[in-house]
């Protein structure tokens, strides 16, 4: 997805599948939450038919691998921005200084032809995703941010090549190439996408901290022998040993020994809780003193800590009322921009005078297409939700959804129990 307008297209594609009762697409995270009785293959096929791609999240994705993949994508975006900038910025600087040749001789046109070919490299390498996205969108009778960028930069390049091939088509004062505009636009949009990805990465810090509370291994007793195994291999009702200072791997019931456990990550209480036979222990809490045995009762996604992590993820991906309003506006935003750009071109051609009217009509039309890219429109709400929920989680406040966060701003009275811990 390239812009907020894509959200509506993807949601419409998902809702067209029989059995879907609710679909919510989060542009900031590039994820979709779907409720209903439907198989994954049908959903993926519907999304791909709409010109996008999708894959099911299994829950087994390694956070470090995901972070590494995002960092690689971030570096690629910076490389693409750098290449486009290297081609575009010198043209802009030397052009403003009047140091670039004209089109009235073969040498000048040959120079500009070389610049045009360099710009093709920029459009293919740094801007290829915009053109492919625009083509996919057009095939599905849609328009999105890629459409605006592809039309704007493509028009700038094509107009410049026409001027090089036949400068006499326009008056001498209107003989300008706009290769630098196409290159710099591509550079800025890729740089913006890289900064956006960096911002999204920072919003997930709260989840990373919660995941860091999970033990990586567990000491189980099998056939009378203690052995360390990955936490994902722990089975229900297995017996585990916890030594002083270790994190408890899964939820369970203490069956031998006694100790004190630091449960501040769950309750906020700084004083360790005494545990004896029959008491429950929770994953992620820390054994302070004494060794004990306990029996695993909840493992994997069923542990309390995993449920808290999932709650934070769900809340960050939720869409409040204002987010749904933004999606509706975005759905008609890009088509409206296309209409305005056409009207702009026609207005200049029909009502403006002077020798440079054609050049000015193309430049103003291109400006409308580029400046209207609705990236911020779709990112403002989901990024705000992600940051707000994440910051709250860092302070031990669990927010269930975006609507709760939005309504929290209207609270005028908060009632706490005597320990200061808010519960259901």
C-alpha positions as a LaTeX table, in Angstrom:
\begin{tabular}{lrrr}
\hline
Residue & $x$ (\AA) & $y$ (\AA) & $z$ (\AA) \\
\hline
Unk1 & 0.00 & 0.00 & 0.00 \\
Unk2 & 1.33 & 3.39 & $-0.95$ \\
Unk3 & $-1.23$ & 5.79 & 0.51 \\
Unk4 & $-4.37$ & 6.09 & 2.59 \\
Unk5 & $-6.47$ & 5.66 & $-0.53$ \\
Unk6 & $-5.20$ & 2.08 & $-0.77$ \\
Unk7 & $-6.82$ & 1.28 & 2.59 \\
Unk8 & $-10.32$ & 1.57 & 1.18 \\
Unk9 & $-9.40$ & $-0.48$ & $-1.90$ \\
Unk10 & $-7.98$ & $-3.31$ & 0.21 \\
Unk11 & $-10.89$ & $-3.23$ & 2.66 \\
Unk12 & $-13.38$ & $-3.36$ & $-0.23$ \\
Unk13 & $-11.51$ & $-6.34$ & $-1.70$ \\
Unk14 & $-11.57$ & $-8.18$ & 1.64 \\
Unk15 & $-15.23$ & $-7.38$ & 2.29 \\
Unk16 & $-16.12$ & $-8.79$ & $-1.13$ \\
Unk17 & $-15.10$ & $-12.27$ & 0.05 \\
Unk18 & $-18.04$ & $-14.34$ & 1.27 \\
Unk19 & $-17.94$ & $-14.97$ & 5.01 \\
Unk20 & $-16.12$ & $-11.77$ & 6.03 \\
Unk21 & $-18.05$ & $-9.90$ & 8.72 \\
Unk22 & $-15.49$ & $-7.19$ & 9.54 \\
Unk23 & $-12.25$ & $-5.96$ & 7.96 \\
Unk24 & $-9.96$ & $-3.22$ & 9.23 \\
Unk25 & $-6.76$ & $-2.27$ & 7.40 \\
Unk26 & $-3.99$ & $-0.35$ & 9.20 \\
Unk27 & $-1.94$ & 1.74 & 6.77 \\
Unk28 & 0.88 & 2.48 & 9.23 \\
Unk29 & 1.52 & $-1.20$ & 9.99 \\
Unk30 & 0.43 & $-2.55$ & 6.58 \\
Unk31 & $-1.73$ & $-5.15$ & 8.31 \\
Unk32 & $-5.38$ & $-6.18$ & 8.15 \\
Unk33 & $-7.54$ & $-7.53$ & 10.96 \\
Unk34 & $-10.39$ & $-9.70$ & 9.66 \\
Unk35 & $-13.33$ & $-11.31$ & 11.43 \\
Unk36 & $-15.54$ & $-14.00$ & 9.94 \\
Unk37 & $-15.59$ & $-17.56$ & 8.67 \\
Unk38 & $-13.35$ & $-17.58$ & 5.62 \\
Unk39 & $-10.15$ & $-19.31$ & 4.50 \\
Unk40 & $-6.88$ & $-17.44$ & 4.11 \\
Unk41 & $-6.42$ & $-18.38$ & 0.45 \\
Unk42 & $-9.65$ & $-16.63$ & $-0.56$ \\
Unk43 & $-8.60$ & $-13.45$ & 1.24 \\
Unk44 & $-5.11$ & $-13.42$ & $-0.29$ \\
Unk45 & $-6.55$ & $-14.06$ & $-3.77$ \\
Unk46 & $-9.02$ & $-11.18$ & $-3.38$ \\
Unk47 & $-6.29$ & $-8.78$ & $-2.23$ \\
Unk48 & $-3.99$ & $-9.79$ & $-5.08$ \\
Unk49 & $-6.82$ & $-9.40$ & $-7.57$ \\
Unk50 & $-7.13$ & $-5.80$ & $-6.36$ \\
Unk51 & $-3.47$ & $-5.17$ & $-7.25$ \\
Unk52 & $-1.85$ & $-5.70$ & $-3.84$ \\
Unk53 & $-0.05$ & $-8.57$ & $-2.12$ \\
Unk54 & $-0.70$ & $-10.27$ & 1.20 \\
Unk55 & 0.44 & $-13.13$ & 3.41 \\
Unk56 & $-0.93$ & $-14.53$ & 6.64 \\
Unk57 & 0.83 & $-13.65$ & 9.88 \\
Unk58 & 1.41 & $-16.95$ & 11.65 \\
Unk59 & 2.53 & $-15.44$ & 14.94 \\
Unk60 & 5.82 & $-17.32$ & 14.66 \\
Unk61 & 7.69 & $-14.46$ & 13.01 \\
Unk62 & 10.99 & $-13.72$ & 14.73 \\
Unk63 & 11.03 & $-10.09$ & 15.88 \\
Unk64 & 14.77 & $-9.79$ & 15.20 \\
Unk65 & 14.30 & $-11.08$ & 11.64 \\
Unk66 & 11.43 & $-8.68$ & 11.08 \\
Unk67 & 13.51 & $-5.80$ & 12.41 \\
Unk68 & 16.44 & $-6.78$ & 10.16 \\
Unk69 & 14.15 & $-6.90$ & 7.11 \\
Unk70 & 12.75 & $-3.46$ & 7.92 \\
Unk71 & 16.25 & $-2.06$ & 8.38 \\
Unk72 & 17.29 & $-3.44$ & 4.98 \\
Unk73 & 14.23 & $-1.84$ & 3.38 \\
Unk74 & 15.11 & 1.41 & 5.14 \\
Unk75 & 18.65 & 1.30 & 3.69 \\
Unk76 & 17.29 & 0.56 & 0.21 \\
Unk77 & 15.00 & 3.58 & 0.40 \\
Unk78 & 17.94 & 5.78 & 1.41 \\
Unk79 & 20.00 & 4.45 & $-1.52$ \\
Unk80 & 17.18 & 5.20 & $-3.93$ \\
Unk81 & 16.77 & 8.69 & $-2.48$ \\
Unk82 & 20.53 & 9.29 & $-2.71$ \\
Unk83 & 20.74 & 8.25 & $-6.38$ \\
Unk84 & 17.80 & 10.45 & $-7.32$ \\
Unk85 & 19.29 & 13.34 & $-5.35$ \\
Unk86 & 22.71 & 12.96 & $-7.00$ \\
Unk87 & 21.06 & 13.23 & $-10.42$ \\
Unk88 & 18.55 & 15.96 & $-9.57$ \\
Unk89 & 20.23 & 18.38 & $-7.15$ \\
Unk90 & 23.23 & 19.35 & $-9.37$ \\
Unk91 & 20.81 & 20.07 & $-12.23$ \\
Unk92 & 18.83 & 22.35 & $-9.94$ \\
Unk93 & 21.90 & 24.18 & $-8.61$ \\
Unk94 & 23.61 & 24.71 & $-11.98$ \\
Unk95 & 20.29 & 25.53 & $-13.62$ \\
Unk96 & 19.57 & 28.28 & $-11.08$ \\
Unk97 & 23.08 & 29.63 & $-11.71$ \\
Unk98 & 22.47 & 29.68 & $-15.48$ \\
Unk99 & 25.36 & 27.30 & $-16.18$ \\
Unk100 & 23.47 & 24.66 & $-18.19$ \\
Unk101 & 23.46 & 24.66 & $-22.02$ \\
Unk102 & 20.41 & 25.45 & $-24.12$ \\
Unk103 & 18.67 & 23.51 & $-26.87$ \\
Unk104 & 19.68 & 25.60 & $-29.87$ \\
Unk105 & 22.69 & 23.50 & $-30.88$ \\
Unk106 & 23.48 & 19.81 & $-31.27$ \\
Unk107 & 25.97 & 19.83 & $-28.39$ \\
Unk108 & 23.41 & 21.21 & $-25.95$ \\
Unk109 & 20.75 & 18.74 & $-27.04$ \\
Unk110 & 23.25 & 15.87 & $-26.71$ \\
Unk111 & 24.03 & 16.99 & $-23.15$ \\
Unk112 & 20.35 & 17.05 & $-22.26$ \\
Unk113 & 19.80 & 13.69 & $-23.91$ \\
Unk114 & 22.43 & 12.25 & $-21.55$ \\
Unk115 & 20.68 & 13.86 & $-18.59$ \\
Unk116 & 17.40 & 12.41 & $-19.82$ \\
Unk117 & 18.89 & 8.91 & $-19.93$ \\
Unk118 & 20.27 & 9.36 & $-16.39$ \\
Unk119 & 16.80 & 10.40 & $-15.28$ \\
Unk120 & 15.39 & 7.20 & $-16.82$ \\
Unk121 & 17.73 & 5.26 & $-14.51$ \\
Unk122 & 16.31 & 7.23 & $-11.57$ \\
Unk123 & 12.73 & 6.61 & $-12.65$ \\
Unk124 & 13.36 & 2.88 & $-13.06$ \\
Unk125 & 15.54 & 2.21 & $-9.99$ \\
Unk126 & 14.36 & 4.82 & $-7.51$ \\
Unk127 & 10.82 & 5.30 & $-8.82$ \\
Unk128 & 9.98 & 1.95 & $-10.37$ \\
Unk129 & 7.64 & 1.00 & $-7.55$ \\
Unk130 & 5.50 & 4.07 & $-8.22$ \\
Unk131 & 5.02 & 3.23 & $-11.89$ \\
Unk132 & 4.29 & $-0.45$ & $-11.22$ \\
Unk133 & 1.87 & 0.54 & $-8.45$ \\
Unk134 & 0.13 & 3.03 & $-10.74$ \\
Unk135 & $-0.21$ & 0.37 & $-13.46$ \\
Unk136 & $-1.70$ & $-2.17$ & $-11.05$ \\
Unk137 & $-4.07$ & 0.45 & $-9.73$ \\
Unk138 & $-5.17$ & 1.45 & $-13.23$ \\
Unk139 & $-5.85$ & $-2.18$ & $-14.16$ \\
Unk140 & $-8.23$ & $-2.35$ & $-11.22$ \\
Unk141 & $-9.88$ & 0.97 & $-12.11$ \\
Unk142 & $-8.41$ & 2.70 & $-9.05$ \\
Unk143 & $-6.08$ & 5.62 & $-8.43$ \\
Unk144 & $-3.66$ & 6.13 & $-5.55$ \\
Unk145 & $-0.54$ & 8.03 & $-4.57$ \\
Unk146 & 1.50 & 6.02 & $-7.09$ \\
Unk147 & $-0.80$ & 7.33 & $-9.81$ \\
Unk148 & $-0.09$ & 10.94 & $-8.86$ \\
Unk149 & 3.68 & 10.44 & $-8.65$ \\
Unk150 & 3.89 & 8.43 & $-11.88$ \\
Unk151 & 1.82 & 10.97 & $-13.81$ \\
Unk152 & 3.73 & 13.94 & $-12.40$ \\
Unk153 & 7.27 & 12.64 & $-12.91$ \\
Unk154 & 6.41 & 10.87 & $-16.16$ \\
Unk155 & 4.92 & 14.06 & $-17.59$ \\
Unk156 & 8.00 & 16.06 & $-16.58$ \\
Unk157 & 10.34 & 13.56 & $-18.26$ \\
Unk158 & 8.25 & 13.16 & $-21.42$ \\
Unk159 & 7.81 & 16.91 & $-21.90$ \\
Unk160 & 11.56 & 17.43 & $-21.50$ \\
Unk161 & 12.38 & 14.73 & $-24.06$ \\
Unk162 & 9.97 & 16.31 & $-26.56$ \\
Unk163 & 11.71 & 19.67 & $-26.12$ \\
Unk164 & 15.10 & 18.02 & $-26.73$ \\
Unk165 & 13.85 & 16.28 & $-29.87$ \\
Unk166 & 12.18 & 19.38 & $-31.33$ \\
Unk167 & 12.81 & 22.65 & $-29.45$ \\
Unk168 & 10.86 & 24.66 & $-32.03$ \\
Unk169 & 7.59 & 23.23 & $-30.74$ \\
Unk170 & 7.57 & 25.91 & $-28.05$ \\
Unk171 & 8.90 & 29.48 & $-27.91$ \\
Unk172 & 12.54 & 29.91 & $-26.87$ \\
Unk173 & 11.56 & 31.34 & $-23.47$ \\
Unk174 & 9.59 & 28.16 & $-22.73$ \\
Unk175 & 12.37 & 25.75 & $-23.69$ \\
Unk176 & 13.05 & 24.24 & $-20.28$ \\
Unk177 & 13.83 & 20.67 & $-19.28$ \\
Unk178 & 12.31 & 19.37 & $-16.05$ \\
Unk179 & 14.48 & 16.33 & $-15.47$ \\
Unk180 & 15.64 & 17.77 & $-12.14$ \\
Unk181 & 12.02 & 18.10 & $-10.99$ \\
Unk182 & 11.31 & 14.42 & $-11.69$ \\
Unk183 & 14.52 & 13.28 & $-9.97$ \\
Unk184 & 14.17 & 15.51 & $-6.89$ \\
Unk185 & 10.52 & 14.54 & $-6.44$ \\
Unk186 & 11.48 & 10.85 & $-6.49$ \\
Unk187 & 14.32 & 11.58 & $-4.04$ \\
Unk188 & 12.09 & 13.43 & $-1.57$ \\
Unk189 & 9.33 & 10.81 & $-1.64$ \\
Unk190 & 11.80 & 7.97 & $-1.04$ \\
Unk191 & 13.41 & 9.95 & 1.77 \\
Unk192 & 9.98 & 10.57 & 3.27 \\
Unk193 & 9.17 & 6.85 & 3.05 \\
Unk194 & 12.44 & 6.05 & 4.84 \\
Unk195 & 11.67 & 8.52 & 7.64 \\
Unk196 & 8.15 & 7.11 & 7.88 \\
Unk197 & 9.58 & 3.59 & 8.28 \\
Unk198 & 11.95 & 4.86 & 10.97 \\
Unk199 & 9.01 & 6.43 & 12.82 \\
Unk200 & 7.00 & 3.20 & 12.60 \\
Unk201 & 9.95 & 1.30 & 14.05 \\
Unk202 & 10.11 & 3.61 & 17.06 \\
Unk203 & 6.42 & 3.12 & 17.81 \\
Unk204 & 7.01 & $-0.61$ & 18.35 \\
Unk205 & 9.54 & $-0.05$ & 21.16 \\
Unk206 & 6.88 & $-0.80$ & 23.80 \\
Unk207 & 6.13 & $-4.20$ & 22.27 \\
Unk208 & 9.84 & $-4.94$ & 22.02 \\
Unk209 & 10.23 & $-4.20$ & 25.74 \\
Unk210 & 7.32 & $-6.50$ & 26.58 \\
Unk211 & 8.77 & $-9.24$ & 24.40 \\
Unk212 & 12.07 & $-8.71$ & 26.20 \\
Unk213 & 10.33 & $-9.76$ & 29.43 \\
Unk214 & 9.80 & $-13.25$ & 28.02 \\
Unk215 & 12.29 & $-15.95$ & 28.96 \\
Unk216 & 14.15 & $-17.43$ & 26.00 \\
Unk217 & 14.69 & $-20.88$ & 27.54 \\
Unk218 & 13.14 & $-23.01$ & 30.27 \\
Unk219 & 14.61 & $-25.71$ & 32.55 \\
Unk220 & 12.28 & $-28.72$ & 32.36 \\
Unk221 & 12.50 & $-32.04$ & 34.16 \\
Unk222 & 12.04 & $-34.98$ & 31.81 \\
Unk223 & 12.59 & $-38.56$ & 32.99 \\
Unk224 & 14.17 & $-37.18$ & 36.15 \\
Unk225 & 16.76 & $-35.17$ & 34.23 \\
Unk226 & 16.86 & $-31.36$ & 34.17 \\
Unk227 & 17.53 & $-29.82$ & 30.76 \\
Unk228 & 17.35 & $-26.36$ & 29.20 \\
Unk229 & 15.08 & $-26.13$ & 26.14 \\
Unk230 & 13.67 & $-23.28$ & 24.01 \\
Unk231 & 10.53 & $-21.84$ & 25.56 \\
Unk232 & 8.47 & $-22.81$ & 22.49 \\
Unk233 & 9.17 & $-26.50$ & 23.19 \\
Unk234 & 7.63 & $-26.48$ & 26.68 \\
Unk235 & 4.50 & $-28.66$ & 26.86 \\
Unk236 & 1.42 & $-28.46$ & 29.05 \\
Unk237 & 1.70 & $-30.02$ & 32.53 \\
Unk238 & 5.49 & $-30.35$ & 32.25 \\
Unk239 & 7.50 & $-29.75$ & 35.42 \\
Unk240 & 9.91 & $-26.81$ & 35.37 \\
Unk241 & 12.55 & $-25.60$ & 37.82 \\
Unk242 & 13.20 & $-21.92$ & 38.46 \\
Unk243 & 16.37 & $-20.79$ & 40.20 \\
Unk244 & 16.99 & $-17.46$ & 41.99 \\
Unk245 & 17.17 & $-14.48$ & 39.62 \\
Unk246 & 15.59 & $-16.30$ & 36.67 \\
Unk247 & 12.49 & $-15.27$ & 34.75 \\
Unk248 & 9.57 & $-17.66$ & 34.91 \\
Unk249 & 9.07 & $-19.13$ & 31.43 \\
Unk250 & 5.32 & $-19.94$ & 31.35 \\
Unk251 & 2.25 & $-19.65$ & 33.56 \\
Unk252 & 1.78 & $-22.45$ & 36.06 \\
Unk253 & 1.18 & $-23.65$ & 39.62 \\
Unk254 & 3.95 & $-24.04$ & 42.20 \\
Unk255 & 4.24 & $-27.71$ & 43.28 \\
Unk256 & 7.44 & $-27.78$ & 45.36 \\
Unk257 & 9.40 & $-25.19$ & 47.34 \\
Unk258 & 8.66 & $-21.58$ & 48.14 \\
Unk259 & 10.01 & $-18.21$ & 47.11 \\
Unk260 & 9.24 & $-14.54$ & 46.58 \\
Unk261 & 8.46 & $-13.37$ & 43.06 \\
Unk262 & 8.75 & $-9.88$ & 41.58 \\
Unk263 & 5.40 & $-9.34$ & 39.81 \\
Unk264 & 5.80 & $-5.60$ & 39.26 \\
Unk265 & 5.58 & $-6.02$ & 35.49 \\
Unk266 & 2.02 & $-7.30$ & 35.96 \\
Unk267 & 0.65 & $-5.46$ & 38.98 \\
Unk268 & 2.91 & $-2.46$ & 39.36 \\
Unk269 & 3.53 & $-3.43$ & 42.98 \\
Unk270 & 7.26 & $-3.09$ & 43.81 \\
Unk271 & 7.17 & $-5.49$ & 46.79 \\
Unk272 & 7.89 & $-9.16$ & 45.87 \\
Unk273 & 4.98 & $-11.56$ & 46.44 \\
Unk274 & 5.50 & $-14.66$ & 48.58 \\
Unk275 & 4.74 & $-17.91$ & 46.77 \\
Unk276 & 4.08 & $-21.35$ & 48.26 \\
Unk277 & 2.78 & $-24.71$ & 47.01 \\
Unk278 & $-0.51$ & $-24.23$ & 45.16 \\
Unk279 & 0.08 & $-20.59$ & 44.24 \\
Unk280 & 0.06 & $-19.43$ & 40.61 \\
Unk281 & 3.15 & $-18.00$ & 38.92 \\
Unk282 & 3.17 & $-15.98$ & 35.69 \\
Unk283 & 5.52 & $-15.88$ & 32.71 \\
Unk284 & 7.89 & $-12.91$ & 32.66 \\
Unk285 & 7.94 & $-12.42$ & 36.43 \\
Unk286 & 11.26 & $-12.82$ & 38.26 \\
Unk287 & 12.08 & $-15.33$ & 40.99 \\
Unk288 & 13.87 & $-13.35$ & 43.71 \\
Unk289 & 15.09 & $-16.02$ & 46.13 \\
Unk290 & 14.78 & $-19.75$ & 46.56 \\
Unk291 & 14.46 & $-22.50$ & 43.97 \\
Unk292 & 11.10 & $-24.10$ & 43.25 \\
Unk293 & 9.29 & $-26.45$ & 40.89 \\
Unk294 & 6.06 & $-25.59$ & 39.10 \\
Unk295 & 3.75 & $-27.25$ & 36.61 \\
Unk296 & 3.07 & $-25.53$ & 33.26 \\
Unk297 & $-0.61$ & $-24.66$ & 32.86 \\
Unk298 & $-0.58$ & $-21.98$ & 30.13 \\
Unk299 & 2.05 & $-21.89$ & 27.39 \\
Unk300 & 2.74 & $-19.98$ & 24.18 \\
Unk301 & 0.06 & $-17.43$ & 23.30 \\
Unk302 & $-2.05$ & $-18.47$ & 26.30 \\
Unk303 & 0.26 & $-16.98$ & 28.94 \\
Unk304 & $-0.80$ & $-13.74$ & 30.60 \\
Unk305 & 2.27 & $-11.92$ & 29.25 \\
Unk306 & 1.54 & $-13.07$ & 25.68 \\
Unk307 & $-2.03$ & $-11.86$ & 26.05 \\
Unk308 & $-0.79$ & $-8.46$ & 27.23 \\
Unk309 & 1.55 & $-8.23$ & 24.22 \\
Unk310 & $-1.29$ & $-9.19$ & 21.90 \\
Unk311 & $-3.57$ & $-6.62$ & 23.56 \\
Unk312 & $-1.04$ & $-3.86$ & 22.92 \\
Unk313 & $-0.61$ & $-4.99$ & 19.31 \\
Unk314 & $-4.36$ & $-5.09$ & 18.78 \\
Unk315 & $-4.81$ & $-1.65$ & 20.32 \\
Unk316 & $-2.05$ & $-0.18$ & 18.14 \\
Unk317 & $-3.70$ & $-1.63$ & 15.04 \\
Unk318 & $-7.22$ & $-0.53$ & 15.98 \\
Unk319 & $-8.98$ & 2.23 & 14.10 \\
Unk320 & $-10.91$ & 4.91 & 16.04 \\
Unk321 & $-13.85$ & 6.82 & 14.60 \\
Unk322 & $-11.65$ & 9.62 & 13.28 \\
Unk323 & $-9.48$ & 7.04 & 11.51 \\
Unk324 & $-12.50$ & 5.64 & 9.70 \\
Unk325 & $-13.44$ & 9.18 & 8.65 \\
Unk326 & $-9.94$ & 9.72 & 7.23 \\
Unk327 & $-10.26$ & 6.51 & 5.21 \\
Unk328 & $-13.53$ & 7.71 & 3.68 \\
Unk329 & $-11.99$ & 11.06 & 2.75 \\
Unk330 & $-8.90$ & 9.37 & 1.30 \\
Unk331 & $-11.04$ & 7.16 & $-0.91$ \\
Unk332 & $-12.18$ & 10.19 & $-2.95$ \\
Unk333 & $-9.07$ & 12.33 & $-2.45$ \\
Unk334 & $-6.89$ & 10.98 & $-5.28$ \\
Unk335 & $-9.67$ & 10.97 & $-7.92$ \\
Unk336 & $-10.49$ & 14.53 & $-6.89$ \\
Unk337 & $-6.84$ & 15.55 & $-7.34$ \\
Unk338 & $-6.80$ & 14.03 & $-10.83$ \\
Unk339 & $-9.90$ & 16.04 & $-11.76$ \\
Unk340 & $-8.39$ & 19.25 & $-10.36$ \\
Unk341 & $-5.14$ & 18.66 & $-12.28$ \\
Unk342 & $-7.03$ & 18.26 & $-15.57$ \\
Unk343 & $-9.05$ & 21.42 & $-14.86$ \\
Unk344 & $-5.81$ & 23.26 & $-14.04$ \\
Unk345 & $-4.28$ & 22.29 & $-17.38$ \\
Unk346 & $-7.40$ & 23.28 & $-19.32$ \\
Unk347 & $-7.67$ & 26.59 & $-17.48$ \\
Unk348 & $-4.11$ & 27.58 & $-18.34$ \\
Unk349 & $-4.45$ & 26.53 & $-21.97$ \\
Unk350 & $-7.76$ & 28.32 & $-22.50$ \\
Unk351 & $-7.51$ & 31.42 & $-20.33$ \\
Unk352 & $-3.81$ & 32.25 & $-19.92$ \\
Unk353 & $-1.87$ & 34.16 & $-22.52$ \\
Unk354 & 1.77 & 34.47 & $-23.52$ \\
Unk355 & 4.38 & 32.40 & $-25.28$ \\
Unk356 & 5.01 & 30.10 & $-22.31$ \\
Unk357 & 1.41 & 29.06 & $-21.72$ \\
Unk358 & 1.96 & 25.40 & $-22.66$ \\
Unk359 & 5.03 & 25.09 & $-20.45$ \\
Unk360 & 3.29 & 26.78 & $-17.53$ \\
Unk361 & 0.19 & 24.63 & $-17.97$ \\
Unk362 & 2.28 & 21.45 & $-17.76$ \\
Unk363 & 4.29 & 22.70 & $-14.76$ \\
Unk364 & 1.23 & 23.74 & $-12.76$ \\
Unk365 & $-0.56$ & 20.49 & $-13.58$ \\
Unk366 & 2.49 & 18.51 & $-12.49$ \\
Unk367 & 2.66 & 20.57 & $-9.29$ \\
Unk368 & $-0.95$ & 19.76 & $-8.41$ \\
Unk369 & $-0.32$ & 16.04 & $-8.93$ \\
Unk370 & 2.83 & 15.91 & $-6.82$ \\
Unk371 & 1.98 & 18.25 & $-3.95$ \\
Unk372 & $-1.31$ & 16.46 & $-3.26$ \\
Unk373 & 0.21 & 13.07 & $-2.40$ \\
Unk374 & $-1.91$ & 12.02 & 0.62 \\
Unk375 & 0.80 & 10.26 & 2.68 \\
Unk376 & 0.36 & 12.36 & 5.82 \\
Unk377 & $-3.42$ & 12.09 & 5.56 \\
Unk378 & $-3.31$ & 8.34 & 6.06 \\
Unk379 & $-0.41$ & 8.20 & 8.52 \\
Unk380 & $-1.40$ & 10.85 & 11.05 \\
Unk381 & $-4.12$ & 8.86 & 12.85 \\
Unk382 & $-2.56$ & 5.36 & 12.94 \\
Unk383 & 0.89 & 6.66 & 13.90 \\
Unk384 & $-0.69$ & 8.70 & 16.71 \\
Unk385 & $-2.55$ & 5.64 & 17.98 \\
Unk386 & 0.61 & 3.51 & 17.84 \\
Unk387 & 2.66 & 6.10 & 19.73 \\
Unk388 & $-0.06$ & 6.71 & 22.34 \\
Unk389 & $-0.72$ & 3.04 & 23.05 \\
Unk390 & 3.00 & 2.29 & 23.10 \\
Unk391 & 3.81 & 5.09 & 25.55 \\
Unk392 & 0.93 & 4.02 & 27.78 \\
Unk393 & 2.21 & 0.43 & 27.80 \\
Unk394 & 5.65 & 1.68 & 28.90 \\
Unk395 & 3.98 & 3.17 & 32.00 \\
Unk396 & 1.92 & 0.05 & 32.67 \\
Unk397 & $-1.33$ & 1.34 & 31.17 \\
Unk398 & $-3.04$ & $-1.09$ & 28.80 \\
Unk399 & $-5.38$ & 0.52 & 26.27 \\
Unk400 & $-7.74$ & $-1.90$ & 24.56 \\
Unk401 & $-8.47$ & 0.03 & 21.36 \\
Unk402 & $-8.21$ & 3.35 & 19.56 \\
Unk403 & $-11.72$ & 4.45 & 20.53 \\
Unk404 & $-10.81$ & 4.14 & 24.22 \\
Unk405 & $-7.73$ & 6.29 & 23.65 \\
Unk406 & $-9.74$ & 8.91 & 21.77 \\
Unk407 & $-12.42$ & 9.05 & 24.49 \\
Unk408 & $-9.78$ & 9.28 & 27.23 \\
Unk409 & $-9.26$ & 12.90 & 26.26 \\
Unk410 & $-12.79$ & 13.67 & 27.44 \\
Unk411 & $-12.33$ & 12.20 & 30.94 \\
Unk412 & $-12.70$ & 14.64 & 33.82 \\
Unk413 & $-12.69$ & 12.20 & 36.77 \\
Unk414 & $-10.55$ & 9.12 & 37.43 \\
Unk415 & $-11.27$ & 6.84 & 40.40 \\
Unk416 & $-8.46$ & 4.60 & 41.71 \\
Unk417 & $-8.54$ & 1.90 & 44.38 \\
Unk418 & $-6.35$ & 2.20 & 47.47 \\
Unk419 & $-3.29$ & 0.62 & 45.80 \\
Unk420 & $-3.52$ & 2.89 & 42.77 \\
Unk421 & $-3.92$ & $-0.02$ & 40.36 \\
Unk422 & $-6.76$ & 0.31 & 37.85 \\
Unk423 & $-8.49$ & $-3.01$ & 37.10 \\
Unk424 & $-11.76$ & $-4.11$ & 35.56 \\
\hline
\end{tabular}
